[in-house]
Amino acid sequence: MDDAETLPDYGDLSRKVVSVAAGEAHTLALTGDGRVYSWGRGMFGRLGTGSEADEAVPVRVKFDSSKEKVLKFEGIAAGAYHSLALADDGSVWCWGYNTYGQLGFDEERSVVPHLMERFLELGSPGSLTDEPETESKTPLKVRAVRAGGMMSLAIDNHGALWMWGNGPLQSSSSSEGGFSLASSLTPVPVYDFYGHTVVKVACGNEHVVALVSAGETYKGEDLICYSWGSNNHGQLGLRDEESRLHPEIIEAFNQDSRWAVYEIACGAFHTALLTHKKRPNDKLESICWTFGLGDNGQLGHGTTQNALFPEPVKELPQNAYLVSVDCGLFHTAVVSSAGDVWSWGMEKGLGLCPDASFSGTDAGDAVSPRLISGDGLDGPKFEGPVQVTCGAAHTVLVAQDGYKLWSWGRGRSGVLGNGKLIDCYSPTIVLWPPLAEDFKQEELRTVSDEDRIPQNDLERLKIGDRDSKMMEQTDRRLSLAIEEIKLLKSRLSIMERYASIIHGSIFGRPFEEQDIPASLQGSGTFDVAKEWDNMLESADQNQLVRLEVFYRNMLAGVTDKKMKRRIQEIIKECLHSSTKQD
């Protein structure tokens, strides 16, 4: 083994992505050292950057300065237009759209992370029942957060599930008169699971799926799968289209089932689950089950029909062990332990809506799994897969043990994080780690660390530090250049609008590229008199008439304005002289 292989990499955790979450058109990433990054559409402040501007590459989310030095984040979640982050002290931070109270406080939106103080005021659900006094005083600490649509969810250290925002909340107002969604900015516990442990939860636009222990505590593969909420497309998997306010067991995955559910995901109106056989003496077999809305092939069953109960995605290879699954608005994606990725649903499983103008012989929805190939230096597979996540119309994959990210699908507003604003129909590299981020290695070492490092390795580290500083300077120059490009693009956009308004007023049609004068195209200079003569010479009768009318009206307006101002001056002079005589 050579020296390069033994040299420790002190910056790994800051570059390593351990979790990703995708909203309607934005993505969050969590690093191993507890930092949160975001990119994509900034509308409603969902990126947490302090503005509503889009970000085409990952940027770090800044939290309250008084807390930032001690806060290390260990969980992230993304709803349609809002975001959540969970710190290691159990505090929950929220930002983005908040019309339904999904941020846990009473404001329309927040462009920066906001500490959700309402959790600090609550005790565990046990404290609201007839539990002993000592039990009721056990402090509540959130250990997981999830989000979807306009709702937010959290699981605390007692295994209780909390919900807030707009969803199937068990409030007093929604308990009578049948099923209806309710809104709350205060977390509401799901009392149905009292005495059990909620292990995992996922939610779509209006429905929720949870894995809950059969007994009080989780003992391995004793999980039962529950669902509740809106069921107008069969997304609850309960063999009908009747919505539920309270959780019900999906019978295919009850306590007696031979299948153990280990991953759950919800799209807007469909659900996906990953299972393997419970008995350890059986061959390890992974199966993806889907149910709910199937209009765009998002169920992967080879049809566009809905499914009212879980059905396996049969065209996935039987020998593949699936490690992650997620659902977008109208598409689904899975990744195997070997690094194979499959996707299905709208526009060949890309999730793209029809207005993306995806054309060609392979256009159309994928009703069965489609293998997504890397098609790059890394080959067709994505080695070291970690997680796949789906937004409304894009997909993000974390692989190479968290050190590399790919994305594909809709790219407008910088959603893909590759610095571009175009749709991509095959995986593209996310610009990770961020160019402007300072990953200085010396901050991660102490003097005592240097004392323990062999001299040869220390020299290599010093050389690496110098290279790091040079890269930092280059990154800063790139950041300045990017800002300058943004400014120029803004100015160009304003100029284009101004030119189009003037051109439309004169010629009665929008300004197009062929309307740029020849002298300006060729030399960069513009001879007004010459171009005016050329324009009049080439104009037909109708154009000449329109020009005459336009300029006659314009001159009449100027003459009229001059006359009005002269009249005003005369009146002022008369009033002034009259005042003097008095």
VOPA-880644 format. One record per residue (C-alpha): x, y, z. Coordinates in steps of 0.001 Angstrom, whole numbers, padded with zeros to 6 digits, always signed. Layout:
VOPA-880644
XYZ;...
end
This chain:
VOPA-880644
+000000+000000+000000;+001511+003365-001023;+001660+006639+000921;-001310+008122-000937;-003536+005349+000335;-002447+005738+003960;-002675+009533+004047;-005742+010471+006125;-008346+012715+004528;-009310+015246+007198;-011954+016997+005122;-014156+013980+004391;-017130+014728+006626;-017620+018239+005258;-017738+016847+001713;-019760+013733+002468;-023526+013900+001872;-025374+011616+004276;-028935+012585+003332;-030880+014441+000625;-034487+015645+000425;-036370+017125-002531;-039374+019425-002683;-041402+020612-005648;-038392+022327-007257;-035668+022464-004616;-033231+020073-002965;-031603+019896+000475;-028381+018065+001326;-026993+017182+004759;-023268+016608+005239;-021471+014343+007672;-020297+017295+009754;-023887+018485+010272;-024206+021266+007684;-027232+021872+005465;-027099+022972+001816;-029862+023888-000634;-030342+024698-004306;-033093+025175-006914;-036129+027455-006946;-036085+030077-004205;-039719+031226-004351;-041320+031512-000889;-037864+031339+000730;-037736+027533+000582;-033907+027592+000214;-033402+029408+003531;-030820+031780+002059;-032488+035015+003187;-034044+035767-000206;-036344+034242-002806;-033650+034092-005479;-032962+030822-007306;-029664+029002-006740;-028208+026911-009565;-025519+025338-007369;-025533+024168-003726;-025272+026956-001127;-024963+026580+002597;-028021+027352+004716;-027088+029743+007518;-028778+029350+010876;-029073+031777+013788;-025553+033082+014528;-025955+032625+018267;-026627+028924+017727;-024569+028130+014641;-021326+027264+016468;-022992+024627+018597;-025656+023332+016220;-024947+020188+014266;-027782+018969+012073;-028717+015323+011731;-031962+015376+009732;-033582+017247+006821;-036986+017168+005106;-038639+018981+002203;-042315+019626+001559;-043608+021094-001676;-042489+024647-000861;-041004+024409+002640;-038016+022838+004385;-037144+021381+007792;-033875+020647+009563;-033336+018745+012807;-030375+019641+015043;-028603+017188+017332;-030064+018966+020361;-033564+018011+019163;-034502+021498+017954;-036490+021772+014720;-035817+024607+012251;-038272+025478+009460;-038349+027867+006504;-040266+028548+003277;-044005+028628+002562;-046248+028726+005629;-049841+029489+004647;-051083+026331+006397;-048821+026582+009439;-046396+023911+008218;-043507+025900+009716;-045083+025848+013162;-045567+029598+013589;-047970+032271+012406;-046397+034032+009411;-046991+033730+005671;-043421+032606+004915;-039862+032688+006183;-036806+033172+003966;-034428+032121+006754;-034497+029144+009151;-036822+029749+012072;-036593+027855+015368;-039845+026006+015959;-040441+026957+019573;-043803+025187+019880;-042061+021842+020345;-040251+023299+023348;-043624+023963+024993;-044921+020421+024512;-044508+017248+026512;-044713+013716+025151;-048222+012399+024363;-047902+010309+027520;-047959+013477+029594;-051430+014199+028229;-052807+010914+029564;-053009+009288+032992;-049316+008313+033096;-047362+008573+036371;-045893+011958+037227;-042317+010806+036612;-043220+009663+033095;-044879+012964+032233;-041736+014907+033097;-039552+013024+030612;-038284+015734+028230;-039422+015568+024631;-036720+015455+021971;-037377+015152+018251;-035279+012467+016561;-036635+012516+012979;-038460+014953+010674;-040386+014416+007447;-042451+016651+005152;-044678+016422+002107;-047139+018681+000348;-048176+021319+002888;-047608+019266+006048;-044736+018460+008396;-044135+015472+010666;-041776+014537+013476;-041008+011443+015573;-039849+012075+019138;-037586+010076+021442;-040622+008294+022930;-041604+006970+019494;-044605+009309+019222;-045627+010839+015900;-046497+014545+015598;-048096+016374+012661;-048709+020013+011772;-049568+022061+008681;-052353+020903+006344;-053165+017196+006562;-055300+014467+008129;-054948+015927+011615;-057047+014527+014443;-058367+017849+015687;-061730+018366+017356;-063039+020180+014300;-062220+017313+011929;-063384+014436+014129;-067025+014889+013228;-068813+014896+009906;-066489+012480+008085;-063015+012964+006653;-061533+016388+005965;-058105+017935+006017;-057291+020317+008851;-054601+022929+009410;-052620+023517+012582;-049458+025449+013358;-049115+023556+016643;-047872+019935+016436;-050703+017446+017003;-049869+013922+018265;-051271+010819+016589;-052876+009173+019636;-053676+005967+017724;-050063+004838+018147;-049882+005473+021879;-048167+002484+023503;-046244+001693+020305;-043118+003077+018636;-043302+004872+015301;-040084+003951+013479;-040524+005553+010032;-043056+007831+008381;-043650+009325+004927;-046335+011603+003520;-047682+012760+000180;-049912+015697-000586;-052746+014488+001649;-051881+010989+002907;-049473+009435+005398;-047808+006010+005691;-046027+004844+008859;-044066+001823+010092;-045027+001125+013714;-043851-001504+016193;-046239-004342+017023;-045405-003993+020710;-044317-001045+022816;-040763-001082+021495;-039127-001897+018188;-037477-005338+018211;-036211-005685+014672;-038681-006890+012046;-041874-006567+014086;-043122-003534+012141;-046692-003056+010951;-047522-000733+008039;-050332+001801+008564;-051854+004432+006258;-054418+007215+006554;-055547+010444+004914;-056987+011128+001478;-057596+007997-000586;-059300+009219-003747;-056845+007237-005918;-056296+004239-003649;-052999+005600-002315;-053691+004101+001125;-053549+000553-000216;-056697-000460+001686;-058562-001932-001341;-061009+000967-001677;-061113+004725-002306;-062486+005743+001081;-060420+008358+002956;-059455+007756+006602;-058892+010171+009447;-057345+007455+011618;-054532+005013+010720;-055482+001574+009412;-053261-001465+008839;-052321-002306+005240;-053185-005995+005504;-050488-007119+003085;-047926-005925+005651;-049532-006761+008975;-047867-008588+011847;-048427-012008+010230;-047085-011014+006816;-044018-012850+005507;-042754-009529+004165;-040879-006986+006282;-041211-003378+005094;-037959-001451+005486;-038451+001645+003279;-041546+003764+002561;-042163+006696+000213;-045152+008771-000868;-045740+010667-004080;-048493+013211-004464;-051117+010493-004953;-049232+007184-004907;-047139+005123-002499;-044074+002859-002801;-042658+000339-000295;-039545-001848-000188;-039746-005250+001495;-037712-008396+002069;-038675-011758+003500;-038807-011982+007280;-037462-015516+007681;-033650-015427+007879;-033247-018862+006270;-034874-017586+003068;-032832-016110+000253;-032570-012339+000602;-035196-011004-001776;-036094-007371-002245;-039414-006326-003751;-040835-002885-004544;-044599-002548-004076;-046648+000400-005359;-050284+001502-005211;-052437+004568-005835;-052627+006818-008908;-051228+005214-012059;-052203+007669-014824;-048595+008290-015893;-047171+004850-015214;-045783+005895-011833;-046739+002506-010352;-044480+000602-012763;-047076-002121-013357;-046967-001857-017159;-050281+000037-017308;-051715+003463-016491;-054396+002055-014198;-054758+002849-010513;-054050+000177-007895;-056149+000045-004717;-053809-002376-002927;-050044-003077-002983;-048809-004788-006153;-045171-005718-006869;-043201-003978-009610;-042556-007236-011444;-040097-006047-014091;-037412-005144-011543;-034673-007844-011386;-035326-010417-008677;-031662-010623-007705;-031369-006875-007016;-031455-005717-003402;-033007-002246-003322;-031570+000175-000769;-033619+003326-001419;-036928+004369-003007;-038679+007702-003469;-041701+009106-005284;-042034+012367-007169;-045217+014027-008300;-045821+011477-011067;-042718+009255-011071;-040868+006742-008884;-037182+005801-008576;-035221+003049-006816;-031504+002249-006446;-029950-001138-005713;-026970-001990-003531;-025016-002720-006733;-025557+000835-007980;-028275+000205-010566;-030982+002864-010757;-034459+002386-012193;-037141+005012-012717;-040662+004960-014122;-043592+007316-014606;-044118+010591-016426;-041872+011252-019457;-039759+008097-019393;-039597+008153-015623;-037925+011552-015549;-040943+013120-013880;-040976+015875-016466;-044322+017478-017169;-045440+017654-020837;-044407+021309-021184;-040771+020168-021066;-041125+019407-024813;-039217+016149-024511;-039339+014757-028060;-037888+011859-029997;-038595+008193-030559;-038413+007412-026852;-040741+010187-025708;-043729+009333-023539;-044403+007951-020090;-042575+004868-018822;-045153+002426-017473;-042444-000069-016479;-039022+000382-014832;-036408+002024-017025;-032715+001504-016216;-030943+004861-015762;-027393+004590-017076;-024457+006656-015846;-023032+006872-019381;-019830+008472-018095;-016326+007776-016818;-017869+005979-013850;-019653+003516-016125;-023348+002623-016254;-023567+001904-012521;-023418+004349-009605;-021004+002737-007174;-021490+003148-003437;-025146+004198-003584;-026529+006046-000563;-029962+007439-001407;-032292+008516-004205;-034822+011335-003783;-037487+012684-006145;-038854+016193-006497;-041946+017056-008486;-040077+016724-011785;-036442+015931-010926;-034404+013176-009303;-031215+013357-007224;-028934+010409-006496;-026192+010250-003852;-023510+007654-004551;-019799+006956-004095;-020534+006658-000373;-021849+010221-000277;-019046+012019-002093;-020745+012423-005460;-024233+013541-006526;-026083+013152-009817;-029360+014733-010909;-031677+014633-013894;-035098+015896-014971;-036380+019453-014972;-033547+021942-014699;-035280+025316-014725;-034487+027612-011782;-031272+025658-011156;-033170+022664-009773;-030478+020166-010829;-027648+021947-009006;-025288+021661-011982;-025035+025393-012636;-027341+025179-015648;-030994+026055-016206;-031901+023386-018751;-033660+020030-018528;-031434+016956-018537;-032660+013580-019771;-029686+011636-018407;-027720+011966-015132;-025640+015116-014770;-023089+015879-012064;-024217+018182-009245;-021529+020789-008502;-020425+019250-005243;-018624+020207-003058;-019731+023838-003506;-017185+026054-005255;-017449+028896-002772;-017237+026671+000315;-014017+026737+002336;-012902+023220+003183;-009593+024221+004798;-007992+021132+006280;-006050+022971+008972;-009289+023871+010759;-009912+020171+011290;-006547+019528+012997;-004884+020578+016226;-001219+020955+017107;-001293+017585+018849;-002591+016019+015650;+000464+017330+013778;+002731+015857+016422;+001298+012414+015739;+001592+012667+011923;+004807+011246+010352;+007114+013859+008821;+006574+012675+005243;+002815+012797+005671;+003055+016211+007339;+004941+017583+004343;+002264+016157+002070;-000415+017833+004184;+001361+021188+003985;+001556+020877+000218;-002137+020005+000258;-002826+023100+002363;-001081+025320-000175;-003056+023703-002966;-006213+024202-000920;-005466+027919-000549;-004875+028239-004286;-008175+026453-004920;-009863+028767-002444;-008597+031824-004326;-009756+030314-007606;-013153+029558-006101;-013487+033152-004907;-012659+034449-008380;-015239+032071-009831;-017811+033286-007324;-017135+036901-008272;-017378+035989-011950;-020695+034218-011359;-022064+037277-009533;-020923+039521-012397;-022606+037213-014914;-025815+037368-012889;-025661+041191-012919;-025027+041293-016673;-027891+038871-017297;-030189+041081-015242;-029167+044188-017174;-029516+042368-020493;-033009+041221-019546;-034048+044808-018740;-032590+046085-022021;-034336+043342-023990;-037690+044221-022429;-037144+047919-023141;-036176+047255-026767;-039165+044949-027246;-041579+047588-025923;-040209+050261-028264;-040043+047892-031237;-043582+046686-030629;-044907+050251-030400;-043304+051193-033730;-043697+048049-035821;-046627+046334-034127;-044846+042994-033527;-042358+041549-031009;-038646+042176-031406;-036776+039210-032897;-033132+038447-033612;-033456+039128-037334;-034561+042674-036478;-031053+043584-035276;-029618+046089-037827;-026926+044729-040153;-024365+047388-039240;-024684+046498-035532;-024328+042772-036250;-021209+043209-038378;-019091+045892-036716;-020568+046559-033302;-021308+050168-034303;-024675+051636-035218;-025178+054320-037880;-028623+055668-037017;-029084+057760-040151;-027955+054994-042477;-030091+052333-040818;-033092+054683-040868;-032687+055149-044637;-032303+051396-045123;-035428+050709-043087;-037538+053211-045041;-036196+051832-048319;-037120+048234-047460;-040505+049044-045847;-043677+048172-047744;-046708+050448-048041;-048401+049158-044877;-045238+049591-042802;-044756+053129-044085;-048343+054002-043198;-047878+052579-039676;-044643+054530-039223;-046333+057725-040401;-049248+057241-038003;-046898+056388-035112;-044687+059419-035555;-047618+061742-036293;-049200+060683-032994;-045893+060955-031183;-045209+064463-032533;-048769+065493-031760;-048264+064310-028217;-045037+066279-027881;-046668+069414-029341;-049624+069001-027008;-047334+068582-024000;-045335+071684-024982;-048536+073685-025369;-049811+072571-021944;-046556+073489-020250;-046515+076911-021968;-050078+077562-020796;-049064+076584-017234;-046120+079000-017385;-048347+081856-018596;-050866+081201-015788;-048063+081180-013215;-046700+084455-014563;-050163+086053-014443;-050770+084828-010891;-047356+086076-009836;-047890+089569-011310;-051416+089727-009865;-050049+088963-006385;-047508+091759-006720;-050180+094320-007689;-052244+093379-004656;
end
